[in-house]
Amino acid sequence: MTPSEHPFRVLVVEDEPLIAMIIEDAVEALGCEMVGPFADLGSAFEGATSQVFDCAILDVNIRGGLSYPVATYLIDHGYPILLATGYQGSSLPELLAVQQCLAKPYSSAQLEHALRRLCDRVSRRH
């Protein structure tokens, strides 16, 4: 799943500490490294523009508002993203509605499956 030279690095935007820990466990279980978590819009954008990573998992609704600007930035710069959201795809802006989504609430198995798909997208990019 990950390149032999280095593990994939996954930027995580999540404001709930317990969910962030669950994501970290899933990321590490797949041999990846977590960058973050970033819990508010300002730090999420700072992380997205200053950190080194391969893909991202973003909670749509975080402290400071919606993570749409961060998601748009990542898409514009070619990063595969996974949106974790309780919103239906049709309520997301068009650019985001076509992205891979993980519906909240989700199980660890659903998270792992979605993360594997995200990492597969990264592999195809390289």
C-alpha positions as CSV (number, residue, x, y, z in Angstrom):
1,M,0.0,0.0,0.0
2,T,2.7,2.5,0.8
3,P,5.9,3.1,-1.2
4,S,8.9,1.3,0.1
5,E,11.0,4.5,0.3
6,H,8.7,6.2,2.8
7,P,5.2,5.8,4.3
8,F,2.4,7.9,3.0
9,R,1.8,11.0,5.1
10,V,-1.9,11.8,5.7
11,L,-2.9,15.4,6.7
12,V,-5.8,15.2,9.2
13,V,-8.3,18.0,9.9
14,E,-10.5,17.0,12.8
15,D,-11.6,18.9,15.8
16,E,-12.9,16.1,18.0
17,P,-9.9,14.6,19.9
18,L,-11.5,11.1,20.2
19,I,-12.2,10.9,16.5
20,A,-8.7,12.2,15.7
21,M,-7.2,9.4,17.8
22,I,-9.4,6.8,15.9
23,I,-8.1,8.3,12.6
24,E,-4.5,8.1,13.9
25,D,-4.9,4.5,14.8
26,A,-6.3,3.7,11.3
27,V,-3.6,5.7,9.6
28,E,-0.8,4.0,11.6
29,A,-2.4,0.5,11.1
30,L,-2.0,1.0,7.4
31,G,1.7,1.9,7.8
32,C,1.1,5.6,7.1
33,E,2.0,8.7,9.2
34,M,-0.5,11.3,10.4
35,V,0.2,15.0,9.9
36,G,-1.8,16.9,12.5
37,P,-4.5,16.7,13.6
38,F,-5.5,20.3,12.9
39,A,-8.6,21.3,14.8
40,D,-9.6,24.7,13.5
41,L,-9.8,26.4,10.1
42,G,-6.7,28.6,10.6
43,S,-4.4,25.8,11.7
44,A,-5.8,23.5,9.0
45,F,-5.0,26.0,6.3
46,E,-1.5,26.6,7.8
47,G,-0.9,22.9,7.9
48,A,-2.1,22.4,4.3
49,T,0.2,25.1,3.0
50,S,3.3,24.3,5.1
51,Q,3.5,20.6,5.8
52,V,4.7,17.7,3.6
53,F,2.0,15.1,3.0
54,D,0.5,12.9,0.3
55,C,-3.2,13.0,0.9
56,A,-5.7,14.4,3.4
57,I,-8.7,13.5,5.6
58,L,-10.9,16.5,6.4
59,D,-13.8,16.8,8.7
60,V,-16.1,19.2,6.9
61,N,-17.5,21.0,9.9
62,I,-14.7,22.1,12.3
63,R,-14.0,24.9,14.8
64,G,-14.0,28.1,12.9
65,G,-16.4,27.0,10.2
66,L,-16.4,24.7,7.2
67,S,-13.2,23.2,5.9
68,Y,-14.2,24.1,2.3
69,P,-11.3,26.5,1.7
70,V,-8.7,23.9,2.8
71,A,-10.4,21.2,0.7
72,T,-10.5,23.5,-2.3
73,Y,-6.8,24.4,-1.9
74,L,-5.8,20.7,-1.7
75,I,-7.9,19.8,-4.7
76,D,-6.4,22.7,-6.7
77,H,-2.9,21.5,-5.8
78,G,-3.6,17.9,-6.8
79,Y,-3.9,16.2,-3.4
80,P,-6.4,13.3,-3.1
81,I,-8.8,14.0,-0.2
82,L,-11.4,12.2,1.9
83,L,-14.2,14.3,3.3
84,A,-15.7,13.1,6.6
85,T,-19.1,14.6,6.9
86,G,-22.6,14.2,8.2
87,Y,-23.8,16.2,5.2
88,Q,-25.2,14.6,2.1
89,G,-23.1,15.0,-1.0
90,S,-25.8,17.1,-2.6
91,S,-25.4,19.7,0.1
92,L,-21.7,20.1,-0.6
93,P,-20.4,22.6,-3.2
94,E,-20.0,21.0,-6.6
95,L,-16.2,20.7,-6.4
96,L,-16.5,18.8,-3.1
97,A,-19.5,16.7,-3.9
98,V,-17.5,14.6,-6.3
99,Q,-14.8,13.9,-3.8
100,Q,-14.5,10.7,-1.8
101,C,-16.7,11.0,1.3
102,L,-17.0,9.1,4.5
103,A,-20.5,9.5,6.1
104,K,-20.6,10.3,9.8
105,P,-21.0,8.5,12.0
106,Y,-18.6,5.8,10.6
107,S,-17.1,2.6,12.0
108,S,-13.4,1.8,12.2
109,A,-13.9,-0.7,9.4
110,Q,-15.5,2.0,7.2
111,L,-12.7,4.4,8.0
112,E,-10.0,1.8,7.2
113,H,-11.7,1.0,3.8
114,A,-12.0,4.7,2.9
115,L,-8.3,5.2,3.9
116,R,-7.2,2.3,1.8
117,R,-9.0,3.8,-1.2
118,L,-7.4,7.2,-0.5
119,C,-4.0,5.6,-0.4
120,D,-4.7,3.7,-3.6
121,R,-5.4,7.1,-5.3
122,V,-2.0,8.4,-4.0
123,S,-0.3,5.3,-5.4
124,R,-1.8,5.9,-8.8
125,R,-0.5,9.5,-8.7
126,H,3.1,8.5,-8.1
